[in-house]
Amino acid sequence: MTKILNKHKQTGAPLKRKVFVAMSGGVDSAVAALLLLKQGYDVTGAFMVNYEGKNALGETCWVPDYHEATRVAAKLGIPLMRLDFKKEYRRDVLEYVKHEYVAGRTPNPDVMCNRFVKFGAWLNKAKALGFDFLATGHYAKVKAVKGKYLLLEAKDKNKDQTYFLHQLDQKQLSYTLFPLGDLTKAEVRKLAKKNKLPNAEREESMGICFVGEVSMKDFLQNELKIKARPGKIILGSGEVVGQHTGLPFYTMGQREQLGISLEGKKKLGNQALYVVDKIIKKNELVVGGEDDPRLFKEAANVAEINWITGQEPVLPLKCEVRLRHRQTLHKCTVRASDRRGYIIKFTEPERAVTPGQFAVFYKKGVCLGGGVIQ
């Protein structure tokens, strides 16, 4: 690329940077491609096939999305490639999900998908094909400051996706474009309608990344072949109040569908109960009321933190933390732990701190990075 830039300076010839735009069939990636075209980039769309399951209508899950992506590409007048990454998705995301659930933790597949598939396998393919950048419809911003690439929160705080992107490194960010970072979702919809994009009114996809809206329990049992191992549901006192269907199918703070027996509900006065702990060795699920002290933590251990700049900040670090997507930012202090990793001390006790999820750190709108909760 340096040679090309130098040649451009010598000849004065126009330089069109080649961008590989990941197009999902949704409005966000469609508008991302539209904006890059308007900015003068040489844009090629790419639809990635990552999973082969069936949707609720019995169709192969990626086919409707691909049809939408082809319509958008035709409207924009850009080529659309279709590439297969099913092997990488299963290896780097689905196997990770299975391993974590079996271990009693609650993983976040979107984080690993971004790190290893979207900005791993996809980005490597884009570079191999000679593209200068990979662009996506994520709501986030990248800014180069003093030789470092910073990951910044998007203008639309409700749509901001930096939580899912916090595992990216400097090399990945240097090749990445997020055209929607300075737009709200309403503005994206407005641009799509103004430019008569065929998917301007399409609803957002929800559920598991590339899989869609399916029951997590059904997905774990049918797709990942996690076997149900029923066990006791107990109170902190040890009193049995029901039977669970398998610890992997429950998460910290969960209230619905716990499996409390009718007798147990009557005994407890039908009060709302929540998952407050898992005793893996005994295969027991512990439940308690909404004020149960085990549901709240003043601190948490975090391992394998990815600091986005590549450098650990001066510790102790006073910053803000988010323990799940769209959660309000809360103040905390990050210190090195006597054990491996780091310890986060929360200013106020945090509810349902979930092992396997990610703690992501922020300061003045900059996503510093994050790691997995132990």
Summary of the structure (lengths in Angstrom):
residues: 374
radius of gyration: 22.9
end to end distance: 41.8
largest distance: 83.5
contacts: 1159
relative contact order: 0.12
helix: 30%
strand: 29%
